[in-house]
Amino acid sequence: MRPSGFYQRAGRLQGGMAPTLRPAAPADAPLIVAVDAAAGLSRAPHVPALVAELLGLGMSWIAEADGAVAGYAIVSRRFFSRPFVELLAVHPAWRRRGVGVALMARCAATHDSDRLFTSTNRSNAAMQALLTQTGFEPSGVIENLDPGDPELVYVKFR
């Protein structure tokens, strides 16, 4: 893991400047809530406290572009003690411009395991396309988390 002051430009965004990726910290929780609100994401009541806890692990990333938060990726080791991208969101103004790709690439490059996991609902075609684009492959299905919308588990090997 990089020191907390580590900032680095990612690859160029489609149609513009490259985002700056930096480690996320617990103080970034309000920025994450703002991205979720702009994206129209409704999270369960326990999620804000969980986000603050996970940010304290030092495994998560914030993407900034044009002076604003463009997206985030929250990583933990709560999935069978393996690195797992628990949450990824991109502000609607920055979607389809490479922010999600940059965040997933950073998550994949900075963990300390031979594989990285994540999951998404079967109904989330955009996330499935992002995972395919970034080299993740299907690893399994979990039924009954969201009624009628199975959770698809993905893995990326080093």
N, C-alpha and C positions, 0 to 999 in steps of 0.2 A: 504494500500500500504506500502511496506517495504521502509526503508530509502535508499537513493541513493547508499550507500556503501554496500548494502546487496548482498552477493554472496552465492550461495548454490549449492551443487552438486545435480544433478537430479539422477534418477535411472541409473543403468549401461546401456551403449549402447550395442546393440547386437554386439558381437565380439570385445569388447574393453572397454575402460575407460568411465566413466560417464561424460557427458558434464557438464560444469558449466553454470548455468543460472543466469543472472544478469539483473537488470533493464536497459533498453535502454535509451539513452540520445540523445539530438539533435546532439552532437558531433559524434555519431555513424552513422550518415547518409551516409558518404562515405563507411563504412563497409557494409552497407545494399546495396548500389549501386554495390559494388564489388560482393556480393553474387548473386544479380540479373544478373549481367553480366556473371558470371561463369555458372549460370543456363540457360542462353540464354533467359532470360525474357526481353521483350521489354515493357517498361511502357510508358504511354502517357506523353507528355512533361511537364504537370503540376504536375506529381507525385513526383519528387524530392522535390519540395517546400512543397507539402502536407505531405510527409514523415517527413521532418524536423518539421513541425507544430505539427503533431501527436505525435512525439517523445517527444515534450515538455509537453505533457499531463501526462507523468509519468506512463502510463499503459501498456507499451510494454516491450518485453524481447529479449535478445540476448543469444544465446547458443554458448559457446566456447568449443572447444575440441582440444587437442594437440596444444595449443597456437594459434589457428585460429578460426575465426568466422565460425561456422557450420550451423547457421541458425538464423532466427529472426521471431518474431510475433509482429505485430503492432495492438494495440487495441485502440478503441475510443468509444465515446458515441454518435456518429452521426447517429445511426440507431434508430430512435424513442426514443432517450435519453436512450437507453439500451446499455450495453457493447457489442461490436461487434469486432471480429477479422477481421480487414480490409485486412491485408496482412500477409501471412505466406510463407516463402521460406526456403528451406534447400539447402545448397551447394551440388552439385552433388556428391562430394567425401564422403558425410555423409548421403546420402539418404538410406532408408531402414535399418537404424541402430538405430532407436529410437529417433532421434532428434526431428522430428515433433510431435511425441507422447509426449515427455517431454515438448515441448513448449506449446502444447494445454492443457496439464494437468496443467501447471503453470498458464496459462491464466484463466482456469476454477477455479482454487483454490484461485486466488487473487483478483477477482473482487468483488464488493460489492452489487450485485443484486441477485435476485433469479433465474436468467437465463442469459445465454451467447449466443449470436448469431454469426453466420458467414455465408458465402455463397461461392459457387463455380460454375463454369460452368458445364453444363451437360456433356460436353466432358472431364472433368477432373476426370477420374476414380480413379487416385491415391489419390486425396484429398477426394473424397467421401469415399474411403476405410478407410482413416485416421480418418475421422469424425465418421464413424460407430465404428471403433475400440476404439475411445475415448469417446463413449457414447452420441454423438450428434444424434438427430433424425430429420427427415425432417419436415419443418415448412411451406413451401410454395414455389412458383415458380414466378419469375419475367421474363416476356417476353420482348423482344425488346431492351435489353441492348446491346447484341452482336447478330447481325443478325444470326438466325438459331442455336443459342447456348444458350438456356435459363439459367438463373441464378437460382440455387437451394439454398434456404435458409434453414439453419439448426439451431437448438436450443439445448442447454444442460441445463437441470433444476438442481437445487441443491436439 
